[in-house]
Every structure is written in C-alpha cells, then in structure tokens.
C-alpha cells in the first residue's frame, strides 16, 4: 500500500467492536487478543493493496481481506480469500 495512502494516515483511528474482535479471530484463525494491532502491522507491510467501494475499504494481504468502514475506521470483518 502506498505509504501516503489515506488508511495509513489514519491508523491511529482504526478500531473494532468486541464482537468484531471475536469475528476476526475466528475468520482468520488468529491466536491474539490484540486484533487491531495485528491488523495495523499487516497493513504497514509491502504488497498490501486497498480499494474503496462505497462506504468501505477492502484491504488485501497474505490471502486475507479486511473490511473497514471508510468514515469511522471500524474494522467490520475479515475473511480469508477464496
């Protein structure tokens, strides 16, 4: 992802809900309670791409897709790419 990308400029605003943490951990088989920090670190890596469609950003990395609300910077969900 371009270092000047809007999402990277607002990483400090990135967050999720308690249910979001559970959903992301389950969908990505994560073994951490620091899901938002994990997502931030992944988003900083080279080769990450992000596209905005309507009200959401879709961030692709390591065979995963994060869905992030573009206004509130809430991580809605995450899935493994099929």
C-alpha positions in Angstrom: 0.0 0.0 0.0 1.3 3.4 -0.8 2.9 5.0 2.3 0.7 8.1 1.8 -2.5 6.1 1.5 -5.4 7.5 3.4 -5.8 4.4 5.6 -2.2 4.5 6.7 -2.5 8.2 7.5 -5.4 7.3 9.9 -4.1 4.1 11.5 -4.5 5.7 14.9 -8.3 5.8 14.4 -8.5 2.1 13.4 -10.6 0.1 15.9 -13.3 -2.6 16.1 -16.0 -3.8 18.5 -15.9 -6.7 21.0 -17.9 -8.8 18.6 -15.6 -7.7 15.7 -12.6 -9.0 17.7 -14.3 -12.4 18.0 -15.4 -12.5 14.4 -11.9 -11.5 13.0 -10.1 -14.0 15.3 -12.5 -16.8 14.2 -12.4 -16.0 10.5 -8.6 -15.6 10.3 -7.8 -18.3 12.9 -5.8 -15.8 15.0 -4.3 -16.5 18.4 -4.1 -13.0 19.7 -6.4 -10.7 21.7 -4.7 -7.7 20.1 -6.6 -7.9 16.8 -6.4 -4.2 15.9 -2.7 -4.1 16.5 -2.3 -7.2 14.4 -4.3 -5.6 11.5 -2.3 -2.3 11.8 1.0 -4.2 11.4 -0.2 -6.2 8.5 -1.5 -3.0 6.7 2.0 -1.5 7.0 3.7 -4.3 5.1 4.8 -4.0 1.5 2.5 -5.5 -1.1 -0.7 -4.6 0.7 -3.5 -3.2 -1.5 -6.6 -1.3 -0.5 -9.6 -0.3 -2.6 -12.6 1.8 -1.6 -16.0 0.7 -2.7 -18.9 2.8 -1.4 -18.7 3.2 2.3 -16.0 0.5 2.9 -12.3 0.0 2.3 -11.2 -3.5 1.4 -7.6 -4.3 2.3 -5.9 -7.3 0.8 -2.8 -9.0 2.3 -1.4 -12.5 2.8 -4.6 -14.1 1.4 -6.8 -12.2 3.7 -9.3 -9.3 3.2 -10.2 -6.7 5.9 -13.4 -4.8 5.5 -13.1 -1.3 7.1 -15.7 1.4 7.3 -14.4 4.4 5.5 -16.0 7.0 7.8 -15.4 5.6 11.2 -12.3 3.4 10.5 -14.0 0.5 12.2 -12.8 -3.0 11.2 -16.1 -4.7 10.3 -14.8 -8.1 9.5 -12.0 -10.1 7.9 -12.0 -13.2 5.7 -9.5 -15.5 4.0 -9.6 -15.0 0.2 -11.2 -17.9 -1.7 
